[in-house]
């Protein structure tokens, strides 16, 4: 498609065989792309020789433009690192492919063999952020355990340069005592080193994740992704692009992918969500594997193609154009054309053309991408501000977007309602156990071959004993070794019990916090959420389609509050406890004991609920956990309020759930 064509140029699309539509010129699907290539070649032959072969001398670059071009070229060395086959093998061994495939197949209701690259990529993003890489944010003083703050920058030491490719080192100082030893944080650029440190900010995240994209393979040893790019934003952010099928058809295209934010195919995230004022966004394409297996590093460098993809990431063409003043557009176009020409020439010299002249490297793909930039991208979603990094850091960068103006978070979740299986009913016990270290649920009396929704199968259930429902969290469970833990996680994934959200009806403003320094895990309000925002989790158990009713109920769980103005509580109700009100919980702030008569309340320090008969005869139970703070005006440490109320805090732990039921 060609949009917004000037009146004086209306004849040009017709010359290229485009057909006129209502508001655009359309190239027919039956059009011979080879013909279009010939037209481009003919047009190129009409250009002056000096503009076909360009170099720094005949471009007459200004000093500012020389700096821009040097920066443009230096990032190619990142891509050369990805062409190390031994490093790819090392990275590939770290990817839990089986685990990701299993999760993707479950989430998309397909067999493992039918998992699409886009679905595998989603799981790879989640794993990378939640389990592999860590954001470099608050450094802790090793002497006193206090917070460290940025102090200065330093030149890297020899080993930091040689081993990790660091070109700058950030120095941090203890905020409490300035005489305590300083902390050095080298900003490593070599992905080999990043596989070891697993620490950094957006540059390190995208750098390491691109290596995983290049390295990921199917069981057939074929790459999961046909091609990928490292994306450099001149306003200080880095992400990736992956060659994937379009969501709406089988056509492939370059798709935005941000490992820091776990965002896929949201190119307007930065302009519309973060409120970024973008100017230049450059894509560095990793050459095809069949090419670089036989090249030295010098030759590899010139095979890295660079494309200006700024226009994929903006709706505000005029504004962006006004900010692009670092280099003349004509000079940039000539330089990129020169880089592209040299890259393609080296591909042809060092490989079989049949291996190169295919998507995503062929001419028609390049043309499709350029044409797509002629029309602004559309966004129907409300995109969030930046989520990764401390609140102060994001505020200083002006990347909160509309997040700071947002209203109370809405309830989220799949509205999962738990129903006991036949085996649980026959045993007389519904038992639910949550392990926050492994982030899994367990149902010891559950059997996969049971169908809890089929009453006809309940005729043989016990009728001479109560059924016990027990919600319990124990902090003294023996530590499982790595092999046992892996087995438990795999089993939880197979049975749909992986992740604290998997058995939850709804929640809001809750996440699982892993403290790598203190080796603790717990559920808390989302990091850097407002002190006025509460956190809620709701579980529901439904017996209405069974021949059983609740007998005795036990709840054992741990809650922690680290300040006098924060609160945590569980409320167990017979029936459905109101959860959809926008101000749910505000009445509890005034009187923490005010709960419906049909409910029981547990708070830190209160006695555990053991074999309670208060719910006898119920056919539906709702368990609601809530975390909140008192009036904001009384709070002195609002920046860490989100962390002060915690659920299930423990090192190696199990949350056990058992409920007594009885037959009608």
C-alpha positions in Angstrom: 0.0 0.0 0.0 1.0 3.6 -0.6 -0.8 6.3 1.3 -0.9 10.1 1.3 0.5 10.4 -2.2 1.2 14.0 -3.4 -0.9 15.1 -6.4 2.3 15.7 -8.5 3.3 12.1 -7.9 0.0 10.4 -8.8 1.4 9.0 -12.0 4.3 7.2 -10.3 2.3 4.4 -8.5 0.5 3.7 -11.8 3.9 3.3 -13.4 4.9 0.7 -10.8 1.6 -1.2 -11.5 -0.2 -0.1 -8.3 -4.0 0.0 -8.6 -6.0 2.9 -7.2 -8.3 2.2 -4.2 -10.5 4.5 -2.1 -7.7 5.9 0.0 -4.6 4.1 -1.2 -2.7 2.6 -4.1 -2.6 -1.3 -3.8 0.0 -3.5 -5.4 -1.9 -6.7 -6.7 -0.9 -9.9 -5.0 -0.3 -11.4 -8.5 2.3 -8.7 -9.4 5.7 -10.0 -10.4 8.1 -8.8 -7.7 11.0 -9.5 -10.1 9.6 -6.8 -12.4 9.7 -4.3 -9.5 13.4 -5.3 -8.8 14.3 -4.5 -12.4 12.7 -1.1 -12.1 14.7 -0.4 -9.0 17.9 -1.5 -10.7 17.1 0.8 -13.7 16.4 3.7 -11.4 19.6 3.1 -9.5 21.6 3.1 -12.8 20.4 6.6 -13.4 22.0 7.9 -10.2 25.3 9.7 -10.3 28.3 7.4 -9.7 29.2 9.4 -6.7 25.9 8.6 -5.0 26.1 4.9 -5.7 29.6 4.5 -4.2 29.6 6.5 -1.0 32.3 7.1 1.6 33.1 9.6 4.3 35.1 11.8 2.0 32.6 12.4 -0.8 29.8 12.8 1.7 31.6 15.8 3.2 30.4 14.9 6.7 30.1 17.5 9.4 31.8 16.8 12.8 28.4 16.0 14.4 27.6 13.7 11.6 30.9 11.8 11.9 30.0 11.2 15.6 26.6 9.9 14.6 28.1 7.6 12.0 30.7 6.3 14.4 28.0 5.5 16.9 25.9 3.9 14.2 28.8 1.6 13.2 30.1 0.6 16.7 26.9 -1.3 17.6 27.7 -3.8 14.9 30.2 -5.4 17.2 27.3 -6.5 19.4 25.9 -8.6 16.6 29.3 -10.1 15.8 29.3 -11.6 19.3 26.0 -13.5 18.5 27.8 -15.2 15.5 30.0 -17.3 17.9 28.7 -20.8 17.4 30.3 -22.1 20.7 28.6 -19.2 22.6 25.3 -20.1 20.9 25.7 -23.7 22.2 26.3 -22.4 25.7 23.3 -20.2 25.6 21.1 -22.9 24.1 22.0 -25.3 27.0 20.6 -22.7 29.5 17.2 -22.5 27.8 14.6 -24.8 29.4 13.1 -25.7 26.0 11.0 -28.6 27.3 9.5 -26.5 30.1 8.7 -23.6 27.7 7.2 -25.9 25.1 5.0 -27.6 27.7 3.8 -24.2 29.0 3.2 -22.9 25.5 1.2 -26.0 24.5 -1.0 -25.7 27.6 -1.6 -22.0 27.2 -2.5 -22.4 23.5 -4.4 -25.7 23.8 -2.2 -27.4 21.3 0.3 -30.3 21.1 4.0 -29.6 21.7 4.6 -30.2 18.0 2.1 -27.5 17.0 3.6 -24.7 19.1 4.2 -21.7 17.0 7.3 -19.5 17.2 5.3 -16.5 18.5 3.9 -18.7 21.4 7.3 -20.1 22.2 8.7 -16.5 22.2 6.1 -15.4 24.8 7.2 -18.2 27.1 10.9 -17.4 26.5 10.2 -13.8 27.5 8.5 -14.7 30.7 11.2 -17.2 31.7 14.0 -14.7 30.9 12.5 -12.0 33.1 11.1 -14.1 35.9 13.8 -16.7 36.3 17.0 -15.9 34.4 17.9 -12.2 34.3 17.8 -9.6 37.1 17.3 -5.8 36.9 20.2 -3.8 38.3 18.5 -1.4 40.7 19.1 -1.2 44.4 22.6 -2.3 45.4 23.1 -3.3 49.0 26.1 -2.4 51.1 27.9 -5.6 52.1 29.1 -4.0 55.4 25.8 -2.8 56.9 23.1 -4.0 54.5 22.0 -0.5 53.8 21.0 1.0 50.4 23.7 2.2 48.1 23.3 5.2 45.8 25.1 6.3 42.6 28.4 8.1 43.3 30.4 8.4 40.1 31.6 6.6 37.0 35.0 5.1 36.5 37.1 3.6 33.7 36.9 -0.2 33.5 39.8 -2.3 34.7 41.7 -4.6 32.3 39.8 -7.7 33.2 36.4 -5.9 33.0 37.3 -4.9 29.5 38.8 -8.2 28.3 36.3 -10.5 29.9 33.1 -8.5 29.5 33.7 -5.8 27.0 32.8 -3.1 29.6 33.5 0.5 28.6 32.2 2.2 31.7 31.8 1.2 35.4 29.2 2.8 37.7 30.4 3.4 41.3 27.9 3.1 44.2 28.3 4.4 47.7 26.7 3.4 51.0 23.9 5.9 51.8 24.2 5.3 55.5 28.0 5.4 55.9 30.2 6.9 53.2 33.3 5.2 54.7 32.1 1.7 53.7 33.6 0.2 50.6 32.4 1.4 47.3 30.6 -1.0 44.9 31.7 -1.3 41.2 29.0 -2.2 38.6 30.7 -2.7 35.2 28.3 -2.3 32.3 29.2 -5.4 30.4 28.6 -5.6 26.6 29.8 -9.2 25.9 26.8 -11.6 26.1 29.2 -14.3 27.2 29.8 -12.5 30.4 26.1 -11.6 30.8 25.3 -15.3 30.8 27.4 -15.4 34.0 26.3 -12.2 35.7 22.7 -12.2 34.6 22.4 -8.6 35.8 21.9 -5.3 34.1 19.5 -2.8 32.7 17.9 -2.5 29.3 21.1 -2.7 27.3 22.3 -5.9 29.0 18.8 -7.4 28.9 18.3 -6.9 25.2 21.9 -7.9 24.4 21.6 -11.2 26.3 18.1 -11.9 25.1 19.1 -11.5 21.4 21.7 -14.2 22.0 19.0 -16.5 23.2 16.9 -15.6 20.1 19.7 -16.5 17.8 20.6 -19.7 19.7 17.1 -21.2 20.3 16.6 -24.4 18.4 13.8 -26.9 17.8 14.5 -30.7 18.4 15.2 -30.9 14.7 18.2 -28.5 15.2 16.3 -25.9 13.2 16.3 -22.3 14.7 13.0 -21.3 16.3 13.3 -17.9 14.7 14.2 -17.3 11.1 15.9 -14.0 11.9 16.2 -11.4 14.7 17.5 -7.9 15.2 19.0 -5.8 18.0 17.2 -2.5 18.2 19.0 0.7 19.4 17.0 3.7 20.4 19.0 6.9 20.4 17.0 8.2 23.4 18.5 5.4 25.5 16.6 2.1 25.3 17.4 -1.2 23.7 15.1 -4.1 22.6 14.7 -6.7 19.9 12.8 -7.5 16.7 11.9 -11.0 15.6 10.8 -12.2 12.1 7.4 -13.8 12.8 4.0 -14.4 11.2 1.5 -11.6 11.4 -1.2 -12.1 13.9 -3.9 -11.8 11.3 -2.4 -13.8 8.4 0.5 -16.0 7.4 2.6 -13.2 6.1 5.8 -12.7 8.0 7.2 -9.4 9.2 9.5 -7.9 11.8 7.8 -7.9 15.3 8.7 -5.7 18.3 9.9 -7.6 21.3 11.0 -6.1 24.7 12.5 -8.5 27.2 12.6 -5.9 30.0 8.8 -5.2 29.8 7.8 -8.7 28.5 6.0 -6.9 25.7 5.5 -8.4 22.2 4.2 -6.6 19.1 3.6 -3.3 20.9 5.7 -0.9 18.8 4.0 2.2 20.1 4.8 1.3 23.7 7.5 3.9 24.0 5.8 6.9 22.3 2.2 6.3 23.5 2.9 4.5 26.8 6.2 5.8 28.1 5.8 9.3 26.5 9.2 9.0 24.9 10.3 11.7 22.4 12.0 9.4 19.9 14.3 10.5 17.1 16.4 7.6 15.7 15.7 3.9 16.1 18.2 1.6 14.3 17.9 -2.1 13.6 20.9 -4.4 13.5 20.1 -7.6 11.7 21.9 -10.8 12.6 23.0 -12.4 9.3 21.8 -16.0 8.4 23.7 -18.7 10.2 24.7 -20.4 7.0 26.7 -17.3 6.2 28.8 -16.6 9.2 29.9 -20.1 10.0 32.9 -19.6 7.7 33.8 -15.9 8.2 36.4 -14.2 10.4 35.3 -11.4 12.8 36.4 -8.6 10.4 34.3 -10.0 7.6 31.4 -10.7 10.0 31.3 -7.0 10.9 30.5 -5.8 7.4 27.8 -8.5 7.0 25.7 -6.8 9.7 22.9 -4.9 7.9 21.5 -1.7 9.5 18.0 -0.3 8.9 16.4 2.9 10.1 13.1 1.6 11.6 12.1 4.7 13.5 8.8 5.0 11.6 7.5 1.7 12.9 7.6 3.1 16.4 5.7 6.4 15.9 2.4 7.9 15.0 3.8 11.5 15.1 5.8 11.7 11.9 6.1 15.5 11.9 7.2 15.7 15.5 9.8 13.0 15.1 11.1 14.5 11.9 11.6 17.9 13.7 13.8 16.1 16.3 16.0 14.3 13.7 18.8 16.9 13.5 21.9 14.9 14.3 22.6 14.1 10.7 21.1 15.2 7.3 18.5 12.8 6.1 20.1 12.5 2.7 23.5 11.6 4.3 21.9 9.0 6.6 20.1 7.5 3.6 23.3 7.3 1.6 25.2 5.8 4.5 22.6 3.2 5.3 22.4 2.3 1.6 26.2 1.9 1.6 26.1 -0.4 4.6 23.3 -2.4 3.1 25.1 -2.8 -0.2 28.3 -3.9 1.5 26.4 -6.4 3.6 24.6 -7.9 0.7 27.8 -8.0 -1.4 29.6 -9.9 1.3 26.7 -12.3 1.7 26.8 -13.1 -2.0 30.6 -13.5 -2.0 30.7 -15.8 1.0 27.6 -17.9 0.5 25.4 -19.6 -2.0 22.9 -17.0 -3.3 20.2 -19.6 -3.0 20.6 -19.5 0.8 20.3 -15.7 1.0 17.6 -14.7 -1.5 14.8 -15.7 0.8 12.7 -14.1 3.5 13.5 -12.2 5.6 16.6 -11.1 3.6 15.2 -10.9 0.1 14.3 -7.8 -1.8 10.5 -8.0 -1.5 10.8 -8.2 2.3 12.9 -5.0 2.3 10.4 -3.3 0.0 7.5 -4.4 2.2 9.1 -3.0 5.3 9.8 0.3 3.6 6.3 0.6 2.3 4.9 -0.2 5.7 6.6 2.9 7.1 4.6 5.2 4.8 1.5 4.8 7.0 1.5 5.6 10.7 1.0 2.6 13.1 -2.3 2.3 14.9 -2.8 1.5 18.5 -6.2 0.6 20.0 -4.8 -0.4 23.4 -4.0 1.9 26.4 -0.3 1.2 26.7 1.4 1.4 30.1 4.3 3.5 31.3 7.6 1.9 32.0 7.3 -0.9 34.5 10.9 -2.0 35.1 13.2 -0.1 37.4 12.7 1.9 40.6 9.9 4.5 40.7 12.5 7.3 41.3 14.6 6.2 38.3 11.6 6.0 36.0 10.4 9.4 37.1 13.8 10.9 36.5 13.7 9.6 33.0 10.1 10.8 32.4 9.0 7.3 31.3 6.0 6.8 33.7 3.6 7.8 30.9 0.1 7.9 32.2 0.8 5.4 34.9 1.1 8.0 37.6 -2.4 9.3 36.6 -4.1 5.9 36.6 -6.9 5.0 38.8 -7.1 2.1 41.2 -6.0 -1.2 39.5 -8.8 -3.3 38.1 -9.3 -6.9 39.2 -7.6 -9.3 36.8 -7.8 -13.1 36.4 -9.5 -15.9 34.5 -12.2 -16.3 37.1 -11.1 -19.8 37.9 -13.5 -21.5 40.3 -12.1 -24.7 42.0 -14.2 -27.8 42.0 -13.1 -31.0 43.8 -12.3 -34.1 41.7 -14.0 -37.4 42.3 -10.9 -38.7 44.0 -10.8 -35.8 46.4 -14.5 -36.3 47.2 -14.0 -40.1 47.7 -11.1 -39.5 50.0 -13.1 -37.1 52.1 -10.5 -34.3 51.8 -9.9 -31.4 49.5 -6.3 -30.5 50.1 -4.6 -27.5 48.4 -0.9 -26.7 49.0 1.0 -23.7 47.6 4.8 -23.7 47.4 5.9 -20.1 46.9 9.6 -21.0 46.4 8.6 -23.2 43.4 5.5 -21.1 42.6 3.3 -24.2 42.3 0.1 -25.6 43.8 -0.4 -29.2 44.8 -3.5 -31.2 45.4 -2.4 -34.5 47.0 -5.8 -36.2 46.7 -6.4 -35.1 43.1 -6.4 -37.6 40.3 -6.2 -36.6 36.6 -8.6 -39.3 35.5 -11.4 -37.8 37.7 -14.1 -35.6 36.4 -15.3 -33.3 39.2 -18.2 -31.9 37.1 -19.9 -35.3 36.5 -22.3 -36.1 39.3 -22.9 -39.6 37.9 -19.4 -40.6 39.0 -20.0 -39.6 42.6 -22.2 -42.6 43.5 -19.4 -44.6 45.0 -18.1 -41.7 47.2 -17.8 -42.2 50.9 -21.0 -41.3 52.8 -19.9 -42.1 56.3 -17.3 -39.4 56.9 -16.8 -35.7 56.6 -14.8 -34.2 53.8 -12.1 -31.8 55.1 -11.1 -28.6 53.3 -7.9 -27.2 54.8 -6.1 -24.0 53.7 -2.6 -24.3 55.3 0.8 -22.7 54.9 3.7 -24.3 56.5 7.2 -22.7 56.7 9.1 -25.7 58.0 9.0 -28.1 55.1 12.3 -29.9 54.2 14.2 -28.4 51.3 13.8 -30.2 48.1 16.8 -30.8 45.9 17.0 -29.5 42.4 15.9 -32.7 40.7 12.9 -33.1 43.0 12.0 -29.4 42.5 12.2 -29.7 38.7 9.9 -32.8 38.8 7.4 -30.9 41.0 7.4 -27.9 38.6 7.0 -30.2 35.5 4.1 -32.0 37.2 2.4 -28.7 38.1 2.7 -27.4 34.6 1.1 -30.6 33.2 -1.8 -30.4 35.7 -2.4 -26.6 35.4 -1.1 -25.9 38.9 1.9 -23.8 38.0 1.9 -20.1 39.1 0.1 -18.5 42.0 -2.5 -17.1 39.6 -3.4 -20.6 38.2 -6.0 -21.4 41.0 -7.0 -17.8 41.7 -10.5 -16.4 40.8 -9.3 -12.8 40.5 -6.6 -10.6 41.9 -5.3 -7.1 41.6 -2.0 -5.4 42.4 -0.2 -8.6 43.5 3.1 -10.1 42.4 5.5 -12.7 43.5 8.7 -11.1 44.9 11.9 -13.1 44.9 14.7 -11.6 47.1 17.8 -13.0 45.7 20.0 -11.3 48.3 18.0 -12.5 51.3 16.9 -15.8 49.6 13.2 -15.2 50.4 10.0 -15.4 48.4 6.6 -14.0 49.1 3.5 -12.4 47.6 3.2 -8.6 48.0 1.7 -5.6 46.2 3.3 -4.8 42.9 6.6 -3.1 43.1 6.4 0.7 43.4 2.6 0.6 43.4 1.0 3.6 45.2 0.6 3.3 49.0 -3.1 4.0 48.6 -3.5 0.9 46.3 -4.4 -2.3 48.1 -3.7 -5.8 46.9 -6.3 -8.5 46.6 -6.3 -12.3 45.9 -9.5 -14.3 45.7 -9.9 -18.1 45.6 -13.3 -19.8 45.2 -14.4 -23.4 45.9 -17.7 -24.7 44.4 -19.5 -27.8 45.6 -22.9 -27.0 44.1 -22.7 -29.7 41.4 -21.6 -32.4 43.8 -23.4 -34.5 46.5 -21.2 -32.9 49.2 -21.2 -30.0 51.5 -18.6 -28.3 53.6 -17.9 -29.9 57.0 -14.9 -28.7 58.9 -12.5 -26.0 57.7 -8.9 -25.4 58.6 -6.6 -22.5 57.5 -3.0 -22.3 58.3 -1.0 -19.5 56.7 1.6 -16.9 57.4 1.3 -13.2 57.0 3.9 -10.5 57.8 3.5 -6.8 58.3 6.7 -4.7 58.7 5.2 -1.5 59.9 2.3 -0.4 62.2 0.3 1.2 59.3 0.3 -1.8 57.0 -2.2 -4.7 57.2 -2.7 -8.2 55.9 -5.7 -10.5 56.4 -7.6 -13.5 55.1 -11.4 -13.6 55.1 -13.2 -16.9 54.5 -16.9 -16.6 53.6 -19.7 -19.0 53.0 -21.0 -18.0 49.6 -19.6 -15.3 47.2 -17.9 -12.4 49.0 -18.3 -9.1 47.2 -15.2 -8.6 45.1 -16.2 -6.3 42.2 -16.7 -3.0 44.0 -14.3 -0.3 43.0 -13.9 0.6 46.7 -13.9 -3.0 48.0 -12.1 -3.0 51.3 -12.5 0.7 52.2 -15.0 -0.2 54.8 -12.4 -2.6 56.3 -10.0 0.3 56.8 -12.4 1.9 59.2 -13.0 -1.3 61.2 -10.7 -4.2 60.4 -13.1 -6.6 62.2 -16.1 -5.6 60.0 -16.8 -8.6 57.9 -20.1 -10.3 57.0 -21.6 -12.6 59.7 -21.0 -15.6 57.4 -17.3 -14.9 57.3 -14.2 -15.7 59.4 -11.2 -13.4 59.6 -7.5 -14.2 60.0 -4.9 -11.5 60.7 -1.2 -11.6 61.7 -1.0 -12.8 65.3 -4.5 -14.3 65.3 -5.0 -18.0 66.1 -5.0 -20.4 63.1 -8.4 -21.7 62.0 -8.4 -25.4 62.8 -11.3 -27.8 62.2 -13.8 -24.9 62.4 -17.4 -26.0 62.0 -18.6 -22.4 61.2 -19.1 -23.3 57.5 -20.9 -26.6 57.9 -23.5 -27.1 55.2 -22.0 -24.5 52.8 -21.8 -25.4 49.1 -19.6 -22.5 48.1 -16.6 -20.9 49.8 -14.7 -17.7 49.0 -11.2 -17.0 50.5 -10.0 -13.4 50.1 -6.5 -12.1 51.0 -6.0 -8.4 51.2 -2.9 -6.2 51.8 -3.3 -2.5 52.4 -2.0 0.6 54.4 -3.6 3.2 56.6 -4.2 6.8 55.6 -1.4 7.9 53.3 -1.0 11.1 55.3 0.3 9.2 58.3 2.8 7.2 56.3 6.5 8.1 56.6 8.0 5.4 54.3 5.5 5.4 51.4 8.2 4.4 48.8 8.4 0.9 50.3 4.8 0.6 51.4 4.2 -2.0 48.7 6.7 -4.4 50.4 5.6 -4.0 54.0 2.7 -6.4 54.0 3.5 -9.9 52.8 1.9 -13.3 52.3 3.6 -16.7 52.4 7.1 -15.3 53.1 9.5 -18.2 53.5 12.6 -19.7 52.1 11.5 -23.2 51.3 7.8 -23.5 52.1 4.5 -25.1 51.4 1.0 -23.7 51.5 -1.3 -26.6 52.4 -5.0 -26.4 52.0 -7.5 -29.0 53.4 -11.3 -28.7 53.8 -13.8 -31.0 55.5 -17.0 -31.7 53.5 -19.8 -34.0 54.1 -22.3 -35.7 51.7 -25.8 -34.2 51.5 
